[in-house]
């Protein structure tokens, strides 16, 4: 009986840990999206690059954020 309780408790703590990792990954991606928007807006406001170059900057920002979220989750 005690062994089954311990197995259940460890499973719950592992599930909680995974949930926290997923939440951390979501938070990073959300911050990244806003940062990428700001990057593109700043780029277009400065008018220093073409629209496609601004788009590439935004894309790179989002890719870095996705990678950071993966590192948190896995």
PDB file of N, CA, C and O in Angstrom, chain B, residues numbered from 101:
ATOM      1  N   UNK B 101       0.818  -1.181   0.000  1.00  0.00           N
ATOM      2  CA  UNK B 101       0.000   0.000   0.000  1.00  0.00           C
ATOM      3  C   UNK B 101       0.869   1.256   0.000  1.00  0.00           C
ATOM      4  O   UNK B 101       0.608   2.203  -0.742  1.00  0.00           O
ATOM      5  N   UNK B 102       1.887   1.254   0.825  1.00  0.00           N
ATOM      6  CA  UNK B 102       2.772   2.414   0.895  1.00  0.00           C
ATOM      7  C   UNK B 102       3.530   2.595  -0.414  1.00  0.00           C
ATOM      8  O   UNK B 102       3.779   3.722  -0.842  1.00  0.00           O
ATOM      9  N   UNK B 103       3.895   1.490  -1.046  1.00  0.00           N
ATOM     10  CA  UNK B 103       4.628   1.573  -2.315  1.00  0.00           C
ATOM     11  C   UNK B 103       3.764   2.187  -3.406  1.00  0.00           C
ATOM     12  O   UNK B 103       4.254   2.972  -4.218  1.00  0.00           O
ATOM     13  N   UNK B 104       2.492   1.838  -3.431  1.00  0.00           N
ATOM     14  CA  UNK B 104       1.613   2.415  -4.457  1.00  0.00           C
ATOM     15  C   UNK B 104       1.405   3.901  -4.208  1.00  0.00           C
ATOM     16  O   UNK B 104       1.300   4.680  -5.156  1.00  0.00           O
ATOM     17  N   UNK B 105       1.343   4.302  -2.931  1.00  0.00           N
ATOM     18  CA  UNK B 105       1.207   5.720  -2.609  1.00  0.00           C
ATOM     19  C   UNK B 105       2.438   6.493  -3.067  1.00  0.00           C
ATOM     20  O   UNK B 105       2.310   7.572  -3.645  1.00  0.00           O
ATOM     21  N   UNK B 106       3.623   5.955  -2.816  1.00  0.00           N
ATOM     22  CA  UNK B 106       4.858   6.619  -3.225  1.00  0.00           C
ATOM     23  C   UNK B 106       4.951   6.723  -4.742  1.00  0.00           C
ATOM     24  O   UNK B 106       5.397   7.744  -5.264  1.00  0.00           O
ATOM     25  N   UNK B 107       4.540   5.691  -5.445  1.00  0.00           N
ATOM     26  CA  UNK B 107       4.568   5.721  -6.910  1.00  0.00           C
ATOM     27  C   UNK B 107       3.618   6.785  -7.437  1.00  0.00           C
ATOM     28  O   UNK B 107       3.945   7.496  -8.387  1.00  0.00           O
ATOM     29  N   UNK B 108       2.449   6.896  -6.830  1.00  0.00           N
ATOM     30  CA  UNK B 108       1.474   7.904  -7.245  1.00  0.00           C
ATOM     31  C   UNK B 108       1.992   9.301  -6.938  1.00  0.00           C
ATOM     32  O   UNK B 108       1.855  10.204  -7.763  1.00  0.00           O
ATOM     33  N   UNK B 109       2.578   9.490  -5.777  1.00  0.00           N
ATOM     34  CA  UNK B 109       3.093  10.800  -5.382  1.00  0.00           C
ATOM     35  C   UNK B 109       4.226  11.237  -6.302  1.00  0.00           C
ATOM     36  O   UNK B 109       4.295  12.405  -6.685  1.00  0.00           O
ATOM     37  N   UNK B 110       5.113  10.314  -6.660  1.00  0.00           N
ATOM     38  CA  UNK B 110       6.215  10.687  -7.549  1.00  0.00           C
ATOM     39  C   UNK B 110       5.694  11.004  -8.946  1.00  0.00           C
ATOM     40  O   UNK B 110       6.237  11.876  -9.625  1.00  0.00           O
ATOM     41  N   UNK B 111       4.651  10.308  -9.379  1.00  0.00           N
ATOM     42  CA  UNK B 111       4.044  10.599 -10.679  1.00  0.00           C
ATOM     43  C   UNK B 111       3.413  11.974 -10.699  1.00  0.00           C
ATOM     44  O   UNK B 111       3.502  12.687 -11.698  1.00  0.00           O
ATOM     45  N   UNK B 112       2.773  12.351  -9.601  1.00  0.00           N
ATOM     46  CA  UNK B 112       2.156  13.678  -9.517  1.00  0.00           C
ATOM     47  C   UNK B 112       3.207  14.778  -9.505  1.00  0.00           C
ATOM     48  O   UNK B 112       3.032  15.812 -10.149  1.00  0.00           O
ATOM     49  N   UNK B 113       4.299  14.561  -8.774  1.00  0.00           N
ATOM     50  CA  UNK B 113       5.338  15.588  -8.735  1.00  0.00           C
ATOM     51  C   UNK B 113       5.998  15.736 -10.101  1.00  0.00           C
ATOM     52  O   UNK B 113       6.374  16.841 -10.492  1.00  0.00           O
ATOM     53  N   UNK B 114       6.140  14.642 -10.819  1.00  0.00           N
ATOM     54  CA  UNK B 114       6.712  14.707 -12.159  1.00  0.00           C
ATOM     55  C   UNK B 114       5.765  15.442 -13.102  1.00  0.00           C
ATOM     56  O   UNK B 114       6.213  16.224 -13.940  1.00  0.00           O
ATOM     57  N   UNK B 115       4.470  15.201 -12.974  1.00  0.00           N
ATOM     58  CA  UNK B 115       3.488  15.898 -13.811  1.00  0.00           C
ATOM     59  C   UNK B 115       3.503  17.387 -13.511  1.00  0.00           C
ATOM     60  O   UNK B 115       3.393  18.204 -14.425  1.00  0.00           O
ATOM     61  N   UNK B 116       3.638  17.748 -12.241  1.00  0.00           N
ATOM     62  CA  UNK B 116       3.702  19.160 -11.866  1.00  0.00           C
ATOM     63  C   UNK B 116       4.945  19.809 -12.453  1.00  0.00           C
ATOM     64  O   UNK B 116       4.897  20.941 -12.935  1.00  0.00           O
ATOM     65  N   UNK B 117       6.048  19.092 -12.410  1.00  0.00           N
ATOM     66  CA  UNK B 117       7.293  19.623 -12.974  1.00  0.00           C
ATOM     67  C   UNK B 117       7.152  19.854 -14.479  1.00  0.00           C
ATOM     68  O   UNK B 117       7.599  20.877 -14.996  1.00  0.00           O
ATOM     69  N   UNK B 118       6.536  18.910 -15.176  1.00  0.00           N
ATOM     70  CA  UNK B 118       6.329  19.061 -16.617  1.00  0.00           C
ATOM     71  C   UNK B 118       5.409  20.238 -16.912  1.00  0.00           C
ATOM     72  O   UNK B 118       5.629  20.981 -17.869  1.00  0.00           O
ATOM     73  N   UNK B 119       4.390  20.403 -16.098  1.00  0.00           N
ATOM     74  CA  UNK B 119       3.466  21.532 -16.289  1.00  0.00           C
ATOM     75  C   UNK B 119       4.198  22.853 -16.109  1.00  0.00           C
ATOM     76  O   UNK B 119       3.961  23.800 -16.859  1.00  0.00           O
ATOM     77  N   UNK B 120       5.074  22.926 -15.133  1.00  0.00           N
ATOM     78  CA  UNK B 120       5.845  24.151 -14.917  1.00  0.00           C
ATOM     79  C   UNK B 120       6.786  24.408 -16.088  1.00  0.00           C
ATOM     80  O   UNK B 120       6.977  25.557 -16.487  1.00  0.00           O
ATOM     81  N   UNK B 121       7.370  23.360 -16.638  1.00  0.00           N
ATOM     82  CA  UNK B 121       8.248  23.523 -17.794  1.00  0.00           C
ATOM     83  C   UNK B 121       7.466  24.015 -18.999  1.00  0.00           C
ATOM     84  O   UNK B 121       7.932  24.891 -19.727  1.00  0.00           O
ATOM     85  N   UNK B 122       6.279  23.459 -19.215  1.00  0.00           N
ATOM     86  CA  UNK B 122       5.443  23.911 -20.337  1.00  0.00           C
ATOM     87  C   UNK B 122       5.049  25.370 -20.156  1.00  0.00           C
ATOM     88  O   UNK B 122       5.079  26.152 -21.106  1.00  0.00           O
ATOM     89  N   UNK B 123       4.682  25.728 -18.941  1.00  0.00           N
ATOM     90  CA  UNK B 123       4.302  27.111 -18.660  1.00  0.00           C
ATOM     91  C   UNK B 123       5.488  28.045 -18.899  1.00  0.00           C
ATOM     92  O   UNK B 123       5.326  29.127 -19.464  1.00  0.00           O
ATOM     93  N   UNK B 124       6.665  27.632 -18.473  1.00  0.00           N
ATOM     94  CA  UNK B 124       7.860  28.440 -18.710  1.00  0.00           C
ATOM     95  C   UNK B 124       8.128  28.615 -20.192  1.00  0.00           C
ATOM     96  O   UNK B 124       8.481  29.707 -20.636  1.00  0.00           O
ATOM     97  N   UNK B 125       7.963  27.547 -20.962  1.00  0.00           N
ATOM     98  CA  UNK B 125       8.142  27.627 -22.412  1.00  0.00           C
ATOM     99  C   UNK B 125       7.141  28.557 -23.058  1.00  0.00           C
ATOM    100  O   UNK B 125       7.489  29.334 -23.947  1.00  0.00           O
ATOM    101  N   UNK B 126       5.881  28.481 -22.607  1.00  0.00           N
ATOM    102  CA  UNK B 126       4.847  29.379 -23.150  1.00  0.00           C
ATOM    103  C   UNK B 126       5.171  30.827 -22.832  1.00  0.00           C
ATOM    104  O   UNK B 126       5.003  31.706 -23.677  1.00  0.00           O
ATOM    105  N   UNK B 127       5.639  31.080 -21.605  1.00  0.00           N
ATOM    106  CA  UNK B 127       5.981  32.450 -21.223  1.00  0.00           C
ATOM    107  C   UNK B 127       7.103  33.000 -22.091  1.00  0.00           C
ATOM    108  O   UNK B 127       7.058  34.154 -22.515  1.00  0.00           O
ATOM    109  N   UNK B 128       8.102  32.176 -22.351  1.00  0.00           N
ATOM    110  CA  UNK B 128       9.219  32.608 -23.198  1.00  0.00           C
ATOM    111  C   UNK B 128       8.730  32.908 -24.607  1.00  0.00           C
ATOM    112  O   UNK B 128       9.109  33.921 -25.194  1.00  0.00           O
ATOM    113  N   UNK B 129       7.887  32.032 -25.154  1.00  0.00           N
ATOM    114  CA  UNK B 129       7.377  32.266 -26.512  1.00  0.00           C
ATOM    115  C   UNK B 129       6.523  33.522 -26.578  1.00  0.00           C
ATOM    116  O   UNK B 129       6.583  34.264 -27.559  1.00  0.00           O
ATOM    117  N   UNK B 130       5.730  33.765 -25.540  1.00  0.00           N
ATOM    118  CA  UNK B 130       4.892  34.965 -25.520  1.00  0.00           C
ATOM    119  C   UNK B 130       5.752  36.225 -25.491  1.00  0.00           C
ATOM    120  O   UNK B 130       5.491  37.179 -26.225  1.00  0.00           O
ATOM    121  N   UNK B 131       6.769  36.226 -24.649  1.00  0.00           N
ATOM    122  CA  UNK B 131       7.677  37.369 -24.582  1.00  0.00           C
ATOM    123  C   UNK B 131       8.409  37.550 -25.906  1.00  0.00           C
ATOM    124  O   UNK B 131       8.645  38.673 -26.350  1.00  0.00           O
ATOM    125  N   UNK B 132       8.763  36.436 -26.525  1.00  0.00           N
ATOM    126  CA  UNK B 132       9.469  36.485 -27.799  1.00  0.00           C
ATOM    127  C   UNK B 132       8.597  37.089 -28.884  1.00  0.00           C
ATOM    128  O   UNK B 132       9.068  37.898 -29.683  1.00  0.00           O
ATOM    129  N   UNK B 133       7.322  36.701 -28.917  1.00  0.00           N
ATOM    130  CA  UNK B 133       6.414  37.259 -29.930  1.00  0.00           C
ATOM    131  C   UNK B 133       6.335  38.769 -29.809  1.00  0.00           C
ATOM    132  O   UNK B 133       6.413  39.485 -30.807  1.00  0.00           O
ATOM    133  N   UNK B 134       6.177  39.256 -28.572  1.00  0.00           N
ATOM    134  CA  UNK B 134       6.088  40.704 -28.382  1.00  0.00           C
ATOM    135  C   UNK B 134       7.410  41.368 -28.754  1.00  0.00           C
ATOM    136  O   UNK B 134       7.417  42.431 -29.375  1.00  0.00           O
ATOM    137  N   UNK B 135       8.511  40.758 -28.384  1.00  0.00           N
ATOM    138  CA  UNK B 135       9.816  41.308 -28.744  1.00  0.00           C
ATOM    139  C   UNK B 135      10.024  41.346 -30.245  1.00  0.00           C
ATOM    140  O   UNK B 135      10.594  42.303 -30.770  1.00  0.00           O
ATOM    141  N   UNK B 136       9.565  40.310 -30.943  1.00  0.00           N
ATOM    142  CA  UNK B 136       9.697  40.267 -32.399  1.00  0.00           C
ATOM    143  C   UNK B 136       8.847  41.354 -33.044  1.00  0.00           C
ATOM    144  O   UNK B 136       9.271  41.982 -34.014  1.00  0.00           O
ATOM    145  N   UNK B 137       7.647  41.578 -32.507  1.00  0.00           N
ATOM    146  CA  UNK B 137       6.801  42.666 -33.030  1.00  0.00           C
ATOM    147  C   UNK B 137       7.500  44.007 -32.867  1.00  0.00           C
ATOM    148  O   UNK B 137       7.527  44.826 -33.785  1.00  0.00           O
ATOM    149  N   UNK B 138       8.065  44.216 -31.679  1.00  0.00           N
ATOM    150  CA  UNK B 138       8.766  45.477 -31.426  1.00  0.00           C
ATOM    151  C   UNK B 138       9.968  45.632 -32.341  1.00  0.00           C
ATOM    152  O   UNK B 138      10.242  46.727 -32.833  1.00  0.00           O
ATOM    153  N   UNK B 139      10.684  44.544 -32.571  1.00  0.00           N
ATOM    154  CA  UNK B 139      11.841  44.583 -33.467  1.00  0.00           C
ATOM    155  C   UNK B 139      11.422  45.028 -34.857  1.00  0.00           C
ATOM    156  O   UNK B 139      12.067  45.884 -35.462  1.00  0.00           O
ATOM    157  N   UNK B 140      10.341  44.447 -35.362  1.00  0.00           N
ATOM    158  CA  UNK B 140       9.879  44.794 -36.704  1.00  0.00           C
ATOM    159  C   UNK B 140       9.373  46.228 -36.754  1.00  0.00           C
ATOM    160  O   UNK B 140       9.659  46.945 -37.713  1.00  0.00           O
ATOM    161  N   UNK B 141       8.628  46.661 -35.744  1.00  0.00           N
ATOM    162  CA  UNK B 141       8.127  48.034 -35.723  1.00  0.00           C
ATOM    163  C   UNK B 141       9.270  49.030 -35.668  1.00  0.00           C
ATOM    164  O   UNK B 141       9.247  50.045 -36.365  1.00  0.00           O
ATOM    165  N   UNK B 142      10.271  48.748 -34.844  1.00  0.00           N
ATOM    166  CA  UNK B 142      11.431  49.635 -34.757  1.00  0.00           C
ATOM    167  C   UNK B 142      12.181  49.680 -36.078  1.00  0.00           C
ATOM    168  O   UNK B 142      12.639  50.739 -36.507  1.00  0.00           O
ATOM    169  N   UNK B 143      12.303  48.534 -36.713  1.00  0.00           N
ATOM    170  CA  UNK B 143      13.000  48.445 -37.992  1.00  0.00           C
ATOM    171  C   UNK B 143      12.283  49.278 -39.046  1.00  0.00           C
ATOM    172  O   UNK B 143      12.908  50.041 -39.783  1.00  0.00           O
ATOM    173  N   UNK B 144      10.977  49.123 -39.109  1.00  0.00           N
ATOM    174  CA  UNK B 144      10.208  49.855 -40.120  1.00  0.00           C
ATOM    175  C   UNK B 144      10.165  51.346 -39.808  1.00  0.00           C
ATOM    176  O   UNK B 144      10.167  52.168 -40.725  1.00  0.00           O
ATOM    177  N   UNK B 145      10.126  51.707 -38.519  1.00  0.00           N
ATOM    178  CA  UNK B 145      10.096  53.120 -38.134  1.00  0.00           C
ATOM    179  C   UNK B 145      11.418  53.799 -38.470  1.00  0.00           C
ATOM    180  O   UNK B 145      11.443  54.961 -38.877  1.00  0.00           O
ATOM    181  N   UNK B 146      12.515  53.068 -38.299  1.00  0.00           N
ATOM    182  CA  UNK B 146      13.829  53.629 -38.605  1.00  0.00           C
ATOM    183  C   UNK B 146      14.042  53.734 -40.108  1.00  0.00           C
ATOM    184  O   UNK B 146      14.854  54.533 -40.575  1.00  0.00           O
ATOM    185  N   UNK B 147      13.299  52.912 -40.871  1.00  0.00           N
ATOM    186  CA  UNK B 147      13.364  52.932 -42.331  1.00  0.00           C
ATOM    187  C   UNK B 147      14.789  52.723 -42.835  1.00  0.00           C
ATOM    188  O   UNK B 147      15.189  53.297 -43.848  1.00  0.00           O
ATOM    189  N   UNK B 148      15.542  51.905 -42.128  1.00  0.00           N
ATOM    190  CA  UNK B 148      16.926  51.647 -42.508  1.00  0.00           C
ATOM    191  C   UNK B 148      17.057  50.414 -43.391  1.00  0.00           C
ATOM    192  O   UNK B 148      18.069  50.236 -44.069  1.00  0.00           O
ATOM    193  N   UNK B 149      16.043  49.569 -43.385  1.00  0.00           N
ATOM    194  CA  UNK B 149      16.115  48.332 -44.142  1.00  0.00           C
ATOM    195  C   UNK B 149      14.842  48.163 -44.949  1.00  0.00           C
ATOM    196  O   UNK B 149      13.835  48.829 -44.710  1.00  0.00           O
ATOM    197  N   UNK B 150      14.914  47.264 -45.901  1.00  0.00           N
ATOM    198  CA  UNK B 150      13.713  46.959 -46.676  1.00  0.00           C
ATOM    199  C   UNK B 150      12.742  46.162 -45.811  1.00  0.00           C
ATOM    200  O   UNK B 150      13.105  45.653 -44.751  1.00  0.00           O
ATOM    201  N   UNK B 151      11.525  46.067 -46.276  1.00  0.00           N
ATOM    202  CA  UNK B 151      10.505  45.327 -45.535  1.00  0.00           C
ATOM    203  C   UNK B 151      10.904  43.864 -45.369  1.00  0.00           C
ATOM    204  O   UNK B 151      10.667  43.272 -44.316  1.00  0.00           O
ATOM    205  N   UNK B 152      11.504  43.283 -46.394  1.00  0.00           N
ATOM    206  CA  UNK B 152      11.897  41.871 -46.291  1.00  0.00           C
ATOM    207  C   UNK B 152      13.009  41.684 -45.269  1.00  0.00           C
ATOM    208  O   UNK B 152      13.050  40.661 -44.585  1.00  0.00           O
ATOM    209  N   UNK B 153      13.906  42.645 -45.154  1.00  0.00           N
ATOM    210  CA  UNK B 153      14.964  42.533 -44.150  1.00  0.00           C
ATOM    211  C   UNK B 153      14.387  42.654 -42.740  1.00  0.00           C
ATOM    212  O   UNK B 153      14.823  41.960 -41.820  1.00  0.00           O
ATOM    213  N   UNK B 154      13.407  43.538 -42.579  1.00  0.00           N
ATOM    214  CA  UNK B 154      12.734  43.650 -41.276  1.00  0.00           C
ATOM    215  C   UNK B 154      12.030  42.342 -40.940  1.00  0.00           C
ATOM    216  O   UNK B 154      12.057  41.890 -39.795  1.00  0.00           O
ATOM    217  N   UNK B 155      11.401  41.738 -41.941  1.00  0.00           N
ATOM    218  CA  UNK B 155      10.713  40.466 -41.742  1.00  0.00           C
ATOM    219  C   UNK B 155      11.705  39.392 -41.314  1.00  0.00           C
ATOM    220  O   UNK B 155      11.411  38.590 -40.429  1.00  0.00           O
ATOM    221  N   UNK B 156      12.881  39.375 -41.941  1.00  0.00           N
ATOM    222  CA  UNK B 156      13.905  38.393 -41.571  1.00  0.00           C
ATOM    223  C   UNK B 156      14.377  38.606 -40.137  1.00  0.00           C
ATOM    224  O   UNK B 156      14.604  37.641 -39.408  1.00  0.00           O
ATOM    225  N   UNK B 157      14.527  39.874 -39.727  1.00  0.00           N
ATOM    226  CA  UNK B 157      14.919  40.161 -38.343  1.00  0.00           C
ATOM    227  C   UNK B 157      13.878  39.617 -37.366  1.00  0.00           C
ATOM    228  O   UNK B 157      14.220  39.017 -36.347  1.00  0.00           O
ATOM    229  N   UNK B 158      12.598  39.837 -37.692  1.00  0.00           N
ATOM    230  CA  UNK B 158      11.517  39.338 -36.840  1.00  0.00           C
ATOM    231  C   UNK B 158      11.551  37.816 -36.786  1.00  0.00           C
ATOM    232  O   UNK B 158      11.387  37.217 -35.723  1.00  0.00           O
ATOM    233  N   UNK B 159      11.762  37.207 -37.927  1.00  0.00           N
ATOM    234  CA  UNK B 159      11.796  35.747 -38.010  1.00  0.00           C
ATOM    235  C   UNK B 159      12.934  35.176 -37.163  1.00  0.00           C
ATOM    236  O   UNK B 159      12.747  34.191 -36.449  1.00  0.00           O
ATOM    237  N   UNK B 160      14.110  35.797 -37.246  1.00  0.00           N
ATOM    238  CA  UNK B 160      15.248  35.344 -36.441  1.00  0.00           C
ATOM    239  C   UNK B 160      14.952  35.472 -34.947  1.00  0.00           C
ATOM    240  O   UNK B 160      15.292  34.588 -34.160  1.00  0.00           O
ATOM    241  N   UNK B 161      14.320  36.572 -34.569  1.00  0.00           N
ATOM    242  CA  UNK B 161      13.971  36.770 -33.157  1.00  0.00           C
ATOM    243  C   UNK B 161      13.049  35.663 -32.669  1.00  0.00           C
ATOM    244  O   UNK B 161      13.237  35.126 -31.577  1.00  0.00           O
ATOM    245  N   UNK B 162      12.059  35.326 -33.476  1.00  0.00           N
ATOM    246  CA  UNK B 162      11.116  34.283 -33.083  1.00  0.00           C
ATOM    247  C   UNK B 162      11.799  32.917 -33.018  1.00  0.00           C
ATOM    248  O   UNK B 162      11.487  32.114 -32.140  1.00  0.00           O
ATOM    249  N   UNK B 163      12.719  32.649 -33.931  1.00  0.00           N
ATOM    250  CA  UNK B 163      13.424  31.367 -33.913  1.00  0.00           C
ATOM    251  C   UNK B 163      14.267  31.226 -32.648  1.00  0.00           C
ATOM    252  O   UNK B 163      14.328  30.152 -32.050  1.00  0.00           O
ATOM    253  N   UNK B 164      14.917  32.322 -32.247  1.00  0.00           N
ATOM    254  CA  UNK B 164      15.707  32.274 -31.014  1.00  0.00           C
ATOM    255  C   UNK B 164      14.803  32.000 -29.811  1.00  0.00           C
ATOM    256  O   UNK B 164      15.170  31.246 -28.910  1.00  0.00           O
ATOM    257  N   UNK B 165      13.635  32.611 -29.805  1.00  0.00           N
ATOM    258  CA  UNK B 165      12.689  32.375 -28.714  1.00  0.00           C
ATOM    259  C   UNK B 165      12.192  30.947 -28.675  1.00  0.00           C
ATOM    260  O   UNK B 165      12.053  30.362 -27.601  1.00  0.00           O
ATOM    261  N   UNK B 166      11.922  30.381 -29.845  1.00  0.00           N
ATOM    262  CA  UNK B 166      11.473  28.986 -29.895  1.00  0.00           C
ATOM    263  C   UNK B 166      12.546  28.053 -29.351  1.00  0.00           C
ATOM    264  O   UNK B 166      12.256  27.106 -28.620  1.00  0.00           O
ATOM    265  N   UNK B 167      13.790  28.339 -29.722  1.00  0.00           N
ATOM    266  CA  UNK B 167      14.891  27.504 -29.248  1.00  0.00           C
ATOM    267  C   UNK B 167      15.032  27.620 -27.734  1.00  0.00           C
ATOM    268  O   UNK B 167      15.263  26.620 -27.055  1.00  0.00           O
ATOM    269  N   UNK B 168      14.896  28.819 -27.206  1.00  0.00           N
ATOM    270  CA  UNK B 168      14.976  29.007 -25.753  1.00  0.00           C
ATOM    271  C   UNK B 168      13.853  28.245 -25.056  1.00  0.00           C
ATOM    272  O   UNK B 168      14.071  27.651 -24.000  1.00  0.00           O
ATOM    273  N   UNK B 169      12.660  28.257 -25.633  1.00  0.00           N
ATOM    274  CA  UNK B 169      11.528  27.528 -25.048  1.00  0.00           C
ATOM    275  C   UNK B 169      11.782  26.027 -25.085  1.00  0.00           C
ATOM    276  O   UNK B 169      11.439  25.320 -24.138  1.00  0.00           O
ATOM    277  N   UNK B 170      12.380  25.534 -26.164  1.00  0.00           N
ATOM    278  CA  UNK B 170      12.703  24.100 -26.245  1.00  0.00           C
ATOM    279  C   UNK B 170      13.705  23.710 -25.165  1.00  0.00           C
ATOM    280  O   UNK B 170      13.593  22.644 -24.560  1.00  0.00           O
ATOM    281  N   UNK B 171      14.680  24.576 -24.929  1.00  0.00           N
ATOM    282  CA  UNK B 171      15.691  24.272 -23.920  1.00  0.00           C
ATOM    283  C   UNK B 171      15.071  24.200 -22.529  1.00  0.00           C
ATOM    284  O   UNK B 171      15.517  23.419 -21.688  1.00  0.00           O
ATOM    285  N   UNK B 172      14.053  25.004 -22.288  1.00  0.00           N
ATOM    286  CA  UNK B 172      13.370  24.960 -20.996  1.00  0.00           C
ATOM    287  C   UNK B 172      12.590  23.663 -20.862  1.00  0.00           C
ATOM    288  O   UNK B 172      12.626  23.014 -19.817  1.00  0.00           O
ATOM    289  N   UNK B 173      11.891  23.290 -21.910  1.00  0.00           N
ATOM    290  CA  UNK B 173      11.003  22.127 -21.842  1.00  0.00           C
ATOM    291  C   UNK B 173      11.754  20.808 -21.868  1.00  0.00           C
ATOM    292  O   UNK B 173      11.330  19.853 -21.218  1.00  0.00           O
ATOM    293  N   UNK B 174      12.849  20.726 -22.596  1.00  0.00           N
ATOM    294  CA  UNK B 174      13.527  19.438 -22.747  1.00  0.00           C
ATOM    295  C   UNK B 174      14.859  19.528 -22.101  1.00  0.00           C
ATOM    296  O   UNK B 174      15.614  18.555 -22.104  1.00  0.00           O
TER     297      UNK B 174
END
